Amino acid sequence: MNLAQLSVGASATVRAYPQAGPAFTRLREMGLLPGTRITLVRTAPLGDPLEIQVRGYRLSLRKSEAALVEVAAAADTAE
């Protein structure tokens, strides 16, 4: 599953993202590293961009970038 497929309010853990290209550097610098827990907070009215919560802050991503991030559904356990 990729980040763009998450439902609003759902949490997931980052599994992988592109290992080359401009998206690789940008996503890494924003803290989207494998093992990081994220939550999809909301989407814009037309579905793009997406707002996620990651590492205690909120981040907006284009849907095309979010589709490059592979995620796994997070267990419902508190961190």
N, CA, C and O of each residue as an XYZ file, in Angstrom:
316
protein
N       0.852     -1.160      0.000
C       0.000      0.000      0.000
C       0.906      1.233      0.000
O       2.005      1.203      0.552
N       0.439      2.308     -0.618
C       1.235      3.537     -0.573
C       0.507      4.610      0.221
O      -0.683      4.483      0.506
N       1.218      5.650      0.571
C       0.695      6.713      1.425
C      -0.540      7.382      0.816
O      -1.439      7.781      1.556
N      -0.605      7.512     -0.477
C      -1.746      8.150     -1.134
C      -3.022      7.325     -0.989
O      -4.116      7.852     -1.188
N      -2.903      6.048     -0.649
C      -4.065      5.172     -0.508
C      -4.624      5.128      0.909
O      -5.668      4.515      1.130
N      -3.965      5.756      1.865
C      -4.448      5.763      3.249
C      -5.753      6.538      3.365
O      -5.994      7.479      2.609
N      -6.586      6.142      4.306
C      -7.816      6.869      4.608
C      -7.495      7.962      5.629
O      -6.557      7.835      6.416
N      -8.281      9.025      5.604
C      -8.091     10.112      6.570
C      -8.240      9.550      7.982
O      -9.195      8.833      8.278
N      -7.288      9.883      8.846
C      -7.284      9.421     10.223
C      -6.512      8.128     10.436
O      -6.253      7.745     11.577
N      -6.141      7.450      9.353
C      -5.410      6.186      9.460
C      -3.928      6.438      9.726
O      -3.350      7.417      9.254
N      -3.333      5.532     10.493
C      -1.898      5.593     10.767
C      -1.198      4.461     10.039
O      -1.794      3.422      9.758
N       0.067      4.675      9.738
C       0.864      3.674      9.044
C       2.325      3.882      9.393
O       2.705      4.894      9.983
N       3.134      2.906      9.017
C       4.577      2.991      9.214
C       5.240      2.992      7.845
O       4.917      2.166      6.992
N       6.163      3.917      7.639
C       6.881      3.995      6.366
C       7.732      2.748      6.196
O       8.497      2.386      7.090
N       7.604      2.096      5.059
C       8.395      0.905      4.763
C       9.519      1.219      3.779
O      10.650      0.770      3.966
N       9.216      1.982      2.740
C      10.227      2.282      1.716
C       9.784      3.496      0.903
O       8.613      3.875      0.911
N      10.732      4.088      0.213
C      10.459      5.181     -0.719
C      11.528      5.143     -1.787
O      12.485      4.379     -1.658
N      11.404      5.945     -2.851
C      12.374      5.878     -3.941
C      13.802      6.059     -3.433
O      14.049      6.879     -2.550
N      14.713      5.316     -3.974
C      16.111      5.388     -3.550
C      16.965      6.258     -4.460
O      18.192      6.263     -4.357
N      16.310      6.991     -5.349
C      17.042      7.897     -6.244
C      16.091      9.002     -6.699
O      14.872      8.889     -6.570
N      16.667     10.053     -7.225
C      15.873     11.140     -7.773
C      15.546     12.214     -6.753
O      15.900     12.099     -5.580
N      14.870     13.257     -7.207
C      14.568     14.388     -6.328
C      13.639     14.022     -5.180
O      13.741     14.611     -4.104
N      12.736     13.068     -5.377
C      11.818     12.677     -4.304
C      12.587     12.037     -3.152
O      12.221     12.237     -1.994
N      13.622     11.285     -3.432
C      14.413     10.618     -2.395
C      14.969     11.635     -1.404
O      14.779     11.494     -0.196
N      15.643     12.644     -1.904
C      16.268     13.644     -1.041
C      15.214     14.422     -0.272
O      15.356     14.629      0.933
N      14.167     14.851     -0.948
C      13.138     15.671     -0.309
C      12.435     14.897      0.801
O      12.267     15.424      1.901
N      12.023     13.669      0.541
C      11.319     12.878      1.551
C      12.213     12.567      2.753
O      11.769     12.616      3.900
N      13.457     12.254      2.479
C      14.400     11.963      3.567
C      14.618     13.192      4.444
O      14.632     13.078      5.670
N      14.785     14.351      3.843
C      15.005     15.581      4.601
C      13.790     15.961      5.437
O      13.931     16.635      6.458
N      12.599     15.542      5.022
C      11.378     15.850      5.769
C      11.115     14.834      6.885
O      10.133     14.967      7.615
N      11.979     13.823      7.027
C      11.846     12.878      8.120
C      11.066     11.619      7.807
O      10.760     10.849      8.717
N      10.737     11.386      6.549
C      10.000     10.177      6.174
C      10.972      9.041      5.928
O      11.234      8.665      4.786
N      11.500      8.503      7.006
C      12.453      7.406      6.932
C      11.750      6.089      7.231
O      10.735      6.087      7.926
N      12.257      4.976      6.728
C      11.646      3.678      7.039
C      11.529      3.484      8.561
O      12.461      3.768      9.314
N      10.368      2.998      8.982
C      10.111      2.782     10.397
C       9.393      3.934     11.080
O       8.955      3.797     12.222
N       9.266      5.063     10.401
C       8.604      6.233     10.971
C       7.092      6.066     10.908
O       6.545      5.668      9.880
N       6.423      6.374     12.012
C       4.960      6.290     12.050
C       4.377      7.612     11.558
O       4.837      8.688     11.939
N       3.363      7.516     10.711
C       2.696      8.698     10.160
C       1.189      8.531     10.275
O       0.684      7.413     10.374
N       0.475      9.654     10.260
C      -0.991      9.646     10.268
C      -1.471     10.603      9.192
O      -0.989     11.731      9.097
N      -2.424     10.153      8.378
C      -3.022     11.034      7.380
C      -4.056     11.889      8.081
O      -5.078     11.378      8.537
N      -3.803     13.190      8.173
C      -4.667     14.111      8.918
C      -5.856     14.537      8.073
O      -6.997     14.467      8.528
N      -5.599     14.978      6.845
C      -6.684     15.409      5.957
C      -6.175     15.560      4.532
O      -4.973     15.545      4.265
N      -7.130     15.704      3.636
C      -6.802     15.959      2.237
C      -7.470     17.266      1.826
O      -8.463     17.676      2.426
N      -6.935     17.906      0.820
C      -7.545     19.117      0.286
C      -8.876     18.747     -0.376
O      -9.089     17.581     -0.709
N      -9.760     19.704     -0.570
C     -11.077     19.411     -1.147
C     -11.040     18.622     -2.461
O     -11.930     17.810     -2.715
N     -10.047     18.846     -3.275
C      -9.950     18.107     -4.539
C      -9.012     16.904     -4.433
O      -8.685     16.281     -5.443
N      -8.577     16.576     -3.209
C      -7.757     15.395     -2.981
C      -6.260     15.600     -3.061
O      -5.505     14.650     -2.853
N      -5.811     16.792     -3.350
C      -4.385     17.054     -3.481
C      -4.105     18.467     -3.007
O      -4.736     19.383     -3.533
N      -3.226     18.724     -2.071
C      -2.276     17.831     -1.425
C      -2.889     17.096     -0.229
O      -4.055     17.282      0.122
N      -2.043     16.248      0.382
C      -2.400     15.501      1.582
C      -1.646     16.109      2.754
O      -0.505     16.544      2.604
N      -2.276     16.138      3.912
C      -1.599     16.616      5.120
C      -1.374     15.417      6.035
O      -2.318     14.709      6.387
N      -0.124     15.197      6.415
C       0.199     14.082      7.298
C       0.866     14.614      8.561
O       1.431     15.707      8.575
N       0.786     13.822      9.608
C       1.516     14.135     10.837
C       2.666     13.152     10.923
O       2.477     11.938     10.847
N       3.860     13.699     11.082
C       5.066     12.880     11.152
C       6.029     13.513     12.143
O       6.305     14.710     12.059
N       6.540     12.729     13.075
C       7.524     13.192     14.054
C       7.107     14.465     14.787
O       7.945     15.322     15.065
N       5.816     14.594     15.102
C       5.338     15.732     15.891
C       5.026     16.994     15.109
O       4.716     18.018     15.717
N       5.094     16.963     13.807
C       4.721     18.140     13.030
C       3.839     17.713     11.863
O       3.729     16.527     11.552
N       3.217     18.690     11.228
C       2.337     18.415     10.088
C       3.048     18.802      8.802
O       3.757     19.806      8.729
N       2.836     17.980      7.807
C       3.539     18.111      6.534
C       2.548     17.922      5.400
O       1.713     17.019      5.452
N       2.629     18.758      4.382
C       1.793     18.601      3.192
C       2.621     18.005      2.071
O       3.745     18.435      1.810
N       2.048     17.009      1.414
C       2.702     16.338      0.289
C       1.773     16.298     -0.906
O       0.559     16.158     -0.757
N       2.341     16.419     -2.084
C       1.552     16.195     -3.288
C       1.153     14.730     -3.323
O       1.882     13.865     -2.839
N       0.005     14.463     -3.892
C      -0.464     13.078     -3.977
C       0.506     12.235     -4.800
O       0.694     11.054     -4.510
N       1.120     12.822     -5.816
C       2.084     12.087     -6.646
C       3.317     11.688     -5.834
O       3.878     10.615     -6.060
N       3.748     12.532     -4.892
C       4.872     12.184     -4.017
C       4.452     11.125     -3.005
O       5.202     10.189     -2.729
N       3.249     11.277     -2.454
C       2.753     10.325     -1.468
C       2.632      8.924     -2.072
O       2.819      7.929     -1.371
N       2.327      8.842     -3.348
C       2.188      7.543     -4.008
C       3.521      6.811     -4.105
O       3.535      5.601     -4.330
N       4.635      7.509     -3.941
C       5.963      6.892     -4.003
C       6.388      6.276     -2.669
O       7.360      5.522     -2.613
N       5.658      6.598     -1.593
C       6.024      6.132     -0.254
C       5.228      4.871      0.081
O       4.002      4.915      0.190
N       5.930      3.749      0.242
C       5.290      2.487      0.604
C       5.103      2.452      2.120
O       6.037      2.717      2.877
N       3.883      2.122      2.554
C       3.582      2.079      3.988
C       2.922      0.746      4.365
O       2.401      0.023      3.516
N       2.965      0.453      5.649
C       2.260     -0.702      6.209
C       1.337     -0.176      7.291
O       1.714      0.717      8.049
N       0.144     -0.714      7.368
C      -0.822     -0.283      8.378
C      -0.194     -0.418      9.760
O       0.416     -1.440     10.075
N      -0.346      0.613     10.577
C       0.225      0.610     11.929
C      -0.707     -0.113     12.881
O      -1.929     -0.044     12.750
N      -0.118     -0.805     13.837
C      -0.912     -1.449     14.888
C      -1.514     -0.375     15.773
O      -0.952      0.714     15.898
N      -2.637     -0.664     16.382
C      -3.318      0.311     17.234
C      -2.737      0.310     18.639
O      -3.449      0.091     19.619
N      -1.431      0.558     18.724
C      -0.775      0.633     20.027
C      -0.236      2.029     20.224
O       0.238      2.657     19.277
N      -0.303      2.509     21.424
C       0.222      3.848     21.725
C       1.736      3.798     21.767
O       2.332      2.808     22.190
N       2.346      4.885     21.321
C       3.809      4.968     21.339
C       4.258      5.736     22.545
O       5.458      5.920     22.748
